[in-house]
Amino acid sequence: MITSASHDRYRPLLPLSRTARVLSGLTLALLIALGWGAASGTLGVSPWALINGSADELSVQVWWQLRLPRLLLGVAVGAMLAGSGAAMQGLFRNPLADPTLLGLASGAGLFVALWIVLFQGSAAGSLYGQFAAGFLGALSVCLVVFGIAKRQGGGSAAVMSLLLAGLAINTLAGAGGGVLAFIASDDQLRQLSLWGMGTLTNALWRTTAIALVLIAVALWLLIRSARELDLLQLGESTAHAAGLDATC
């Protein structure tokens, strides 16, 4: 006699959903990319040699002290860019929205350029100072543009004011950055260029650990706001009827 428990035991596994298949494929691709990145470079380091312990001491040090923190930071930054881009697109209901739309990136770049020109060569001009300057620049621009939009009350007028204020600040910040680049020394100009292009050169364990913690907190906050962003996709009136305060 076949009981319900034995029937459940021999029940064929249900096929994975499309989302699960896509996530599994992307995870596998990420792991392959990480393995390829760990093995690439001037000094070839085989992941299998690291796993079975046959790698020499120099290869272990290069992989552990240089490549692994850079790989982890690159993955974390990519996840944060994806999360922030999704949040901006959900906020504006536009698949082309990005942080440059509100001048956040330009504001951060302006503060970092100002910091490098003023404090380059001193203890205040360290890498952590640049991090703090970039964060304060983006936060200042965010407060300004949302403060301007809040005066409109809400609705399409507030969104339009938000976009126009962001574009105006983006232009002003770009002009200010150009002036700072003009008066900067050769070494300062090199630092500005490296900052603008982005680099993982300074991805040591201490800097990577700080970045991972901050990015994890930011992604957790974005995930908690997923429901609100989904409601905004339906329009402000529908979101307001669902109990969401859609005003700026």
Secondary structure, 3 states (H helix, E strand, C coil): CCCHHHHHHCCCCCCCCHHHHHHHHHHHHHHHHHHHHHHCCCCCCCHHHHHHCCCCHHHHHHHHHHHHHHHHHHHHHHHHHHHHHHHHHHHHCCCCCCHHHHCHHHHHHHHHHHHHHHHCCCHHHCHHHHHHHHHHHHHHHHHHHHHHHHCCCCCHHHHHHHHHHHHHHHHHHHHHHHHHHHHCCHHHHHHHHHHHHCCCCCCCHHHHHHHHHHHHHHHHHHHHCHHHHHHHCCCHHHHHHCCCCCCC
